[in-house]
Amino acid sequence: MTEKFTARMADEQVRRDTRTLGDFVGIYCAANHAERERAPIESDAASLGVYGRTTPVVCAECAEHLRYAEKRRAYCPKDPKPFCAHCDTHCYKPEERVWQRQMMRYSGPRSVFHGHAIDGIKHALEGRSYRKRAGASGSRKES
């Protein structure tokens, strides 16, 4: 673990985004990989206490994706960070971007039932605001 990663994870917004991402991966994994052996994630963010008492319980595949996403979030060059779907800089490898999109499409709507109702409303409003700012083109950048 680098000093830069540790410093970035000290930022409350980065911690909140990482916790939310961990929760979403946990929702996705529980439903789609229930037959697999799952355990609390062991990662640099988890060792820093980012997840608190609710460390995501995931399979090995989802744990790898989450570790990758933790690093991408920590090292995001944008400040303030936009949603990845609205960003002009793609930090994720293409296959990771596809996996994240699939996971978010599954977990997002279900997150309301897992304590993320307010986050979901904020996300929907920000997405709507972004699309309005995008103007007449109406196009959305693909994540």
C-alpha positions as a LaTeX table, in Angstrom:
\begin{tabular}{lrrr}
\hline
Residue & $x$ (\AA) & $y$ (\AA) & $z$ (\AA) \\
\hline
Met1 & 0.00 & 0.00 & 0.00 \\
Thr2 & 1.40 & 3.37 & $-0.98$ \\
Glu3 & 1.39 & 6.61 & 1.00 \\
Lys4 & $-0.65$ & 8.22 & $-1.77$ \\
Phe5 & $-3.35$ & 5.53 & $-1.47$ \\
Thr6 & $-3.44$ & 5.95 & 2.31 \\
Ala7 & $-3.68$ & 9.74 & 1.99 \\
Arg8 & $-6.48$ & 9.55 & $-0.59$ \\
Met9 & $-8.43$ & 7.08 & 1.54 \\
Ala10 & $-8.27$ & 9.60 & 4.39 \\
Asp11 & $-10.54$ & 11.90 & 2.32 \\
Glu12 & $-14.13$ & 11.41 & 3.52 \\
Gln13 & $-15.63$ & 11.57 & 0.01 \\
Val14 & $-13.24$ & 8.90 & $-1.27$ \\
Arg15 & $-14.06$ & 6.73 & 1.76 \\
Arg16 & $-17.81$ & 7.20 & 1.23 \\
Asp17 & $-17.56$ & 6.36 & $-2.49$ \\
Thr18 & $-15.47$ & 3.28 & $-1.71$ \\
Arg19 & $-17.90$ & 2.09 & 1.00 \\
Thr20 & $-20.83$ & 2.54 & $-1.38$ \\
Leu21 & $-19.00$ & 0.65 & $-4.11$ \\
Gly22 & $-18.23$ & $-2.16$ & $-1.64$ \\
Asp23 & $-21.89$ & $-2.33$ & $-0.65$ \\
Phe24 & $-22.94$ & $-2.51$ & $-4.30$ \\
Val25 & $-20.45$ & $-5.29$ & $-5.07$ \\
Gly26 & $-21.73$ & $-7.15$ & $-1.99$ \\
Ile27 & $-25.34$ & $-6.87$ & $-3.24$ \\
Tyr28 & $-24.31$ & $-8.09$ & $-6.69$ \\
Cys29 & $-22.20$ & $-10.97$ & $-5.40$ \\
Ala30 & $-24.79$ & $-12.22$ & $-2.91$ \\
Ala31 & $-27.39$ & $-12.51$ & $-5.66$ \\
Asn32 & $-25.26$ & $-13.66$ & $-8.59$ \\
His33 & $-22.59$ & $-15.75$ & $-6.89$ \\
Ala34 & $-24.51$ & $-17.24$ & $-3.96$ \\
Glu35 & $-23.17$ & $-20.73$ & $-4.77$ \\
Arg36 & $-19.55$ & $-19.59$ & $-4.51$ \\
Glu37 & $-17.49$ & $-19.45$ & $-1.35$ \\
Arg38 & $-17.59$ & $-15.87$ & $-0.09$ \\
Ala39 & $-15.66$ & $-14.10$ & 2.65 \\
Pro40 & $-15.11$ & $-10.55$ & 3.92 \\
Ile41 & $-12.83$ & $-8.76$ & 1.48 \\
Glu42 & $-9.17$ & $-8.42$ & 2.32 \\
Ser43 & $-7.88$ & $-5.29$ & 0.61 \\
Asp44 & $-5.84$ & $-2.18$ & 1.26 \\
Ala45 & $-9.02$ & $-0.16$ & 1.83 \\
Ala46 & $-10.39$ & $-2.76$ & 4.24 \\
Ser47 & $-7.11$ & $-2.77$ & 6.18 \\
Leu48 & $-7.45$ & 1.03 & 6.53 \\
Gly49 & $-10.91$ & 0.57 & 8.05 \\
Val50 & $-12.76$ & 2.18 & 5.14 \\
Tyr51 & $-15.65$ & $-0.30$ & 5.38 \\
Gly52 & $-16.01$ & $-0.12$ & 9.14 \\
Arg53 & $-18.05$ & $-2.97$ & 10.59 \\
Thr54 & $-19.79$ & $-3.74$ & 7.29 \\
Thr55 & $-16.92$ & $-5.19$ & 5.29 \\
Pro56 & $-18.33$ & $-6.58$ & 2.01 \\
Val57 & $-18.65$ & $-10.35$ & 1.87 \\
Val58 & $-17.75$ & $-11.37$ & $-1.67$ \\
Cys59 & $-16.39$ & $-14.22$ & $-3.78$ \\
Ala60 & $-12.82$ & $-14.21$ & $-5.08$ \\
Glu61 & $-13.84$ & $-12.83$ & $-8.50$ \\
Cys62 & $-15.82$ & $-9.92$ & $-7.03$ \\
Ala63 & $-13.01$ & $-9.26$ & $-4.53$ \\
Glu64 & $-10.55$ & $-8.76$ & $-7.41$ \\
His65 & $-12.92$ & $-6.36$ & $-9.15$ \\
Leu66 & $-13.47$ & $-4.44$ & $-5.91$ \\
Arg67 & $-9.72$ & $-4.18$ & $-5.18$ \\
Tyr68 & $-9.22$ & $-2.77$ & $-8.68$ \\
Ala69 & $-12.07$ & $-0.28$ & $-8.21$ \\
Glu70 & $-10.69$ & 0.85 & $-4.84$ \\
Lys71 & $-7.43$ & 1.83 & $-6.51$ \\
Arg72 & $-9.18$ & 3.54 & $-9.43$ \\
Arg73 & $-11.27$ & 5.59 & $-6.99$ \\
Ala74 & $-8.29$ & 6.48 & $-4.82$ \\
Tyr75 & $-6.21$ & 7.64 & $-7.79$ \\
Cys76 & $-8.99$ & 9.42 & $-9.72$ \\
Pro77 & $-7.45$ & 12.61 & $-11.18$ \\
Lys78 & $-10.77$ & 14.50 & $-11.18$ \\
Asp79 & $-11.75$ & 16.80 & $-8.32$ \\
Pro80 & $-14.62$ & 16.80 & $-7.76$ \\
Lys81 & $-15.02$ & 13.31 & $-9.16$ \\
Pro82 & $-17.89$ & 12.89 & $-11.62$ \\
Phe83 & $-19.76$ & 9.61 & $-12.03$ \\
Cys84 & $-17.61$ & 7.40 & $-14.22$ \\
Ala85 & $-20.46$ & 7.22 & $-16.77$ \\
His86 & $-20.22$ & 11.01 & $-17.19$ \\
Cys87 & $-16.43$ & 11.30 & $-17.18$ \\
Asp88 & $-14.29$ & 12.13 & $-20.20$ \\
Thr89 & $-11.30$ & 10.21 & $-18.79$ \\
His90 & $-11.73$ & 6.45 & $-18.55$ \\
Cys91 & $-9.45$ & 5.06 & $-15.86$ \\
Tyr92 & $-10.88$ & 1.54 & $-15.97$ \\
Lys93 & $-9.62$ & $-1.14$ & $-18.35$ \\
Pro94 & $-12.36$ & $-1.98$ & $-20.89$ \\
Glu95 & $-13.20$ & $-5.37$ & $-19.34$ \\
Glu96 & $-13.39$ & $-3.80$ & $-15.87$ \\
Arg97 & $-15.62$ & $-1.04$ & $-17.21$ \\
Val98 & $-18.02$ & $-3.67$ & $-18.62$ \\
Trp99 & $-18.07$ & $-5.55$ & $-15.31$ \\
Gln100 & $-18.65$ & $-2.36$ & $-13.30$ \\
Arg101 & $-21.50$ & $-1.29$ & $-15.58$ \\
Gln102 & $-23.15$ & $-4.72$ & $-15.24$ \\
Met103 & $-22.70$ & $-4.72$ & $-11.46$ \\
Met104 & $-24.05$ & $-1.16$ & $-11.07$ \\
Arg105 & $-27.08$ & $-1.87$ & $-13.28$ \\
Tyr106 & $-27.92$ & $-4.82$ & $-11.08$ \\
Ser107 & $-27.10$ & $-3.34$ & $-7.67$ \\
Gly108 & $-28.25$ & 0.24 & $-8.17$ \\
Pro109 & $-32.00$ & $-0.37$ & $-8.14$ \\
Arg110 & $-31.69$ & $-2.94$ & $-5.33$ \\
Ser111 & $-29.50$ & $-0.70$ & $-3.19$ \\
Val112 & $-32.60$ & 1.19 & $-2.02$ \\
Phe113 & $-33.51$ & $-1.90$ & 0.02 \\
His114 & $-30.00$ & $-2.05$ & 1.51 \\
Gly115 & $-29.82$ & 1.40 & 3.10 \\
His116 & $-28.91$ & 3.50 & 0.07 \\
Ala117 & $-32.24$ & 5.20 & $-0.68$ \\
Ile118 & $-30.90$ & 8.73 & $-0.17$ \\
Asp119 & $-27.74$ & 7.96 & $-2.17$ \\
Gly120 & $-29.94$ & 6.59 & $-4.97$ \\
Ile121 & $-32.09$ & 9.71 & $-5.07$ \\
Lys122 & $-29.00$ & 11.96 & $-5.14$ \\
His123 & $-27.50$ & 9.83 & $-7.90$ \\
Ala124 & $-30.68$ & 10.01 & $-10.00$ \\
Leu125 & $-30.91$ & 13.79 & $-9.58$ \\
Glu126 & $-27.25$ & 14.32 & $-10.45$ \\
Gly127 & $-27.58$ & 12.10 & $-13.53$ \\
Arg128 & $-30.65$ & 14.04 & $-14.62$ \\
Ser129 & $-28.82$ & 17.33 & $-14.07$ \\
Tyr130 & $-25.87$ & 16.07 & $-16.13$ \\
Arg131 & $-28.12$ & 15.06 & $-19.01$ \\
Lys132 & $-29.76$ & 18.51 & $-18.98$ \\
Arg133 & $-26.33$ & 20.18 & $-19.07$ \\
Ala134 & $-25.33$ & 17.91 & $-21.96$ \\
Gly135 & $-27.87$ & 19.92 & $-23.93$ \\
Ala136 & $-29.46$ & 19.28 & $-27.28$ \\
Ser137 & $-27.13$ & 16.44 & $-28.18$ \\
Gly138 & $-28.78$ & 14.36 & $-25.47$ \\
Ser139 & $-25.90$ & 11.94 & $-25.71$ \\
Arg140 & $-24.47$ & 10.30 & $-22.66$ \\
Lys141 & $-20.84$ & 9.30 & $-22.46$ \\
Glu142 & $-20.45$ & 5.55 & $-22.13$ \\
Ser143 & $-18.61$ & 4.32 & $-19.08$ \\
\hline
\end{tabular}
